[in-house]
Amino acid sequence: MRWEYLVPKDFKKAVKETGLCIVPTGSLERHGEHLPFGCDMIISHTIACKAAEIEPAVVFPPYFMMQVHEAACFTGTVNFPQAFAIEAFGLLLKSIASNGFKKILVVNGHGGNAHMLDYFAMSRLDEPTDYILYYTNIGEGLTSEERARINSLWETDILGHACEMETSLFMACCPGKVKLEYVPRKTVKPLRRFKHLWEHGVHNALWWYADYPENVVGNASYASEEKGRVVLDIYVAALARAIKAVKDDKEAPRLQAEFIQRVRNKGAEE
């Protein structure tokens, strides 16, 4: 059920029956010359909507005000100061919860958001919330058979950003919007310009740019909508299982209540 398509009566019914809102997240950033800027959020939103048809939940419109510092140098990228992005996301979830949702599941489609979501979720423990936050990335929770089926599709060895896999998946999610004629025929391999640091366990914020200065990985010329449909179906099934697990979960609410109570009582006399 898509939030923006619901009318008040049906919305209230959906909140009561499911108790769960799914928030698909992505980015607005360069995905080579062949993929639209909104690739990540379109993919996560499509997967979320299809999964919610299997395991009912309310799906929020795709959200992109997250983290994409690593691509801030490219035309078409929209990035935000991190303090603002975290505050805005927190306020969004608070507003979603105010409509009666007790659980919120973030379904992320942009790799760079994973770091932000880890920190954001942990920081929610600083203050009580009247909802339980869960988060996952597209393609998580696959069975070994599903993963093997996906891996058998690819004709290229290097996968990552705007690659054969992501391009195929987007073609299945949004047919007719990919410009394969713009894809270079040469495979993009990591430059390893920070190899001298990694060997010593040293990290730097430009690690992604050091490997992929054009924000592209591999060779998308091998992509096809047919391959993408296989991945899409598998990702949808996996997310539907995750949605059910979240809806059935009773332990996170119990532990959150316990943790918050212990925080409040910290330092008090036994």
C-alpha positions in Angstrom: 0.0 0.0 0.0 1.5 3.3 -1.1 1.0 6.1 1.4 0.4 8.7 -1.3 -2.4 6.7 -2.9 -4.4 6.1 0.3 -7.4 8.0 1.4 -8.0 8.7 5.1 -10.4 5.8 5.9 -8.2 3.2 4.1 -5.0 4.8 5.7 -6.4 4.4 9.2 -7.4 0.8 8.4 -3.9 0.0 7.0 -2.2 1.5 10.1 -4.4 -0.6 12.4 -4.0 -3.8 10.5 -0.2 -3.6 9.7 1.3 -1.3 12.3 4.3 -0.9 10.0 5.5 1.8 7.7 8.3 1.1 5.2 10.6 4.0 4.3 12.6 3.4 1.1 15.8 5.4 1.0 18.2 6.2 -1.8 20.1 9.2 -3.2 20.2 11.7 -6.0 23.7 11.1 -7.5 25.6 10.3 -10.7 25.4 6.7 -11.8 27.6 7.0 -14.8 26.3 8.4 -18.0 23.6 5.8 -18.5 21.5 5.6 -15.3 19.2 8.3 -14.0 20.2 10.2 -10.8 17.3 8.7 -8.8 18.3 5.1 -9.5 18.8 4.1 -5.9 15.6 5.4 -4.4 13.5 4.2 -7.4 14.9 0.7 -6.9 14.3 0.6 -3.2 10.8 2.0 -3.6 9.9 -0.5 -6.3 11.1 -3.4 -4.3 9.3 -2.1 -1.2 6.0 -1.6 -3.0 6.1 -5.1 -4.5 7.1 -6.7 -1.2 4.2 -4.9 0.5 1.8 -6.6 -1.9 3.0 -9.9 -0.5 3.3 -8.9 3.2 1.1 -5.9 3.7 2.6 -2.7 5.0 2.3 1.0 4.2 5.1 2.3 1.9 6.2 5.9 2.3 7.3 7.8 -0.9 11.0 7.4 -1.8 13.3 9.5 0.4 16.7 10.8 -0.7 17.8 13.4 1.9 20.4 11.1 3.3 24.2 10.8 2.8 26.1 11.0 -0.5 29.2 13.0 0.4 31.3 10.6 -1.7 29.6 11.8 -4.9 29.3 15.5 -4.0 31.7 16.5 -6.8 29.4 15.3 -9.6 26.7 17.2 -11.5 23.3 16.0 -10.5 24.2 15.1 -6.9 22.2 16.6 -4.1 23.9 16.3 -0.7 23.2 17.7 2.7 25.2 18.6 5.8 25.2 15.5 7.9 23.8 17.1 11.1 20.9 18.4 9.0 20.3 15.1 7.3 20.2 13.2 10.6 17.9 15.7 12.2 15.6 15.8 9.2 15.4 12.0 9.0 14.6 11.8 12.7 11.9 14.4 12.4 10.4 12.5 9.4 10.3 9.2 11.3 8.7 11.0 14.3 6.0 12.4 12.1 5.4 9.0 10.5 5.0 7.5 13.9 2.6 10.2 15.0 0.1 8.7 12.5 -0.1 5.6 14.6 2.7 3.4 13.3 4.5 1.5 16.1 7.2 0.1 13.8 9.2 1.7 11.0 11.4 -0.3 8.6 13.9 1.6 6.5 14.7 -0.2 3.2 17.9 1.3 1.8 19.0 1.3 -1.8 22.1 3.5 -1.6 25.3 1.9 -0.3 26.6 5.2 1.1 23.5 5.4 3.4 24.5 2.2 5.2 27.1 4.1 7.3 24.6 6.8 8.2 21.9 4.4 9.1 24.1 2.5 11.5 24.9 5.7 13.3 21.4 7.1 13.1 19.8 3.9 14.5 22.3 3.8 17.4 21.7 7.5 18.2 18.0 6.9 18.6 18.9 5.2 21.9 19.7 8.7 23.3 16.1 9.6 23.5 12.9 7.7 23.9 10.8 7.1 20.8 7.2 5.8 20.6 8.2 3.6 17.6 10.6 0.8 17.0 13.1 1.4 14.2 14.4 -1.4 12.0 16.5 -1.1 8.8 17.8 -3.3 6.0 19.5 -2.9 2.6 18.1 -4.3 -0.6 19.5 -7.7 -1.3 20.0 -8.6 2.4 18.5 -11.8 3.9 18.9 -13.9 0.8 19.1 -17.7 1.0 22.2 -19.4 -0.3 20.1 -20.6 -3.3 18.9 -17.2 -4.1 22.4 -15.7 -3.9 23.7 -18.4 -6.2 20.9 -17.8 -8.7 21.8 -14.1 -8.8 25.5 -14.7 -9.1 25.0 -17.1 -12.0 23.5 -14.2 -14.1 26.5 -12.0 -14.5 28.9 -12.0 -17.5 31.3 -9.6 -15.7 33.5 -10.2 -12.7 33.5 -6.7 -11.2 30.2 -5.6 -9.7 29.3 -2.5 -7.7 28.0 1.0 -8.5 26.2 1.5 -11.8 27.5 -1.9 -12.9 25.9 -4.8 -14.8 23.9 -5.8 -11.8 22.5 -2.4 -10.7 21.8 -1.4 -14.3 19.9 -4.6 -14.9 17.9 -4.2 -11.7 17.0 -0.6 -12.6 15.9 -1.7 -16.1 13.5 -4.1 -14.5 12.2 -1.5 -12.0 12.0 1.3 -14.5 11.9 0.1 -18.1 12.9 2.4 -20.9 14.9 4.9 -18.8 18.4 3.5 -19.1 20.8 4.8 -21.8 22.9 1.7 -22.6 24.3 3.5 -25.6 26.1 5.8 -23.3 28.0 3.0 -21.5 31.7 2.8 -22.1 32.8 -0.6 -23.4 35.9 -0.7 -21.2 35.5 -2.3 -17.8 36.1 0.0 -14.9 38.4 -1.6 -12.3 39.4 -0.1 -8.9 42.5 2.1 -9.1 43.7 1.2 -5.6 45.2 4.6 -5.0 45.0 4.1 -1.2 46.7 0.7 -1.3 49.6 2.1 0.6 47.3 3.1 3.5 45.0 0.0 3.5 48.0 -2.2 3.9 48.5 -0.6 7.3 44.8 -0.5 8.3 44.5 3.2 7.7 41.3 4.7 6.3 40.4 8.0 4.7 37.1 9.6 3.7 38.1 9.5 0.0 38.4 5.7 -0.1 35.6 5.4 -2.7 36.8 8.2 -4.9 40.3 6.8 -4.7 39.1 3.6 -6.4 36.3 4.9 -8.6 36.8 8.6 -9.6 33.8 8.5 -12.0 31.5 6.8 -9.6 31.1 3.8 -11.9 32.2 0.2 -11.3 32.5 -2.7 -13.8 30.9 -2.8 -17.2 27.2 -2.1 -17.5 27.1 -2.9 -21.3 26.2 -6.5 -20.4 23.1 -5.5 -18.5 19.6 -6.6 -19.5 16.0 -6.2 -18.3 15.7 -10.0 -18.3 18.5 -10.4 -15.8 17.1 -7.5 -13.7 13.7 -9.2 -13.5 15.3 -12.3 -11.9 17.0 -10.2 -9.3 13.9 -8.1 -8.7 11.7 -11.1 -8.0 14.3 -12.5 -5.6 14.8 -9.2 -3.7 11.1 -8.8 -3.4 10.6 -12.2 -1.9 13.5 -11.6 0.5 12.1 -8.3 1.6 8.6 -9.8 2.1 10.1 -12.3 4.5 11.9 -9.4 6.3 8.6 -7.5 6.6 6.9 -10.5 8.2 9.8 -10.9 10.6 9.5 -7.2 11.7 5.8 -7.4 12.1 6.0 -10.6 14.2 8.9 -9.3 16.3 8.2 -8.8 20.0 11.7 -8.8 21.3 12.9 -5.4 20.0 9.9 -3.5 21.6 10.5 -5.3 24.9 14.2 -4.6 24.9 13.8 -1.0 23.9 11.4 -0.4 26.8 13.8 -2.2 29.2 16.8 -0.2 27.9 15.0 3.2 28.2 13.9 2.4 31.7 17.5 1.5 32.7 18.8 4.7 31.2 16.2 6.7 33.2 17.2 4.9 36.4 20.9 5.2 35.9 22.6 6.6 39.0 19.5 6.2 41.1 19.7 4.3 44.3 18.8 0.6 44.1 
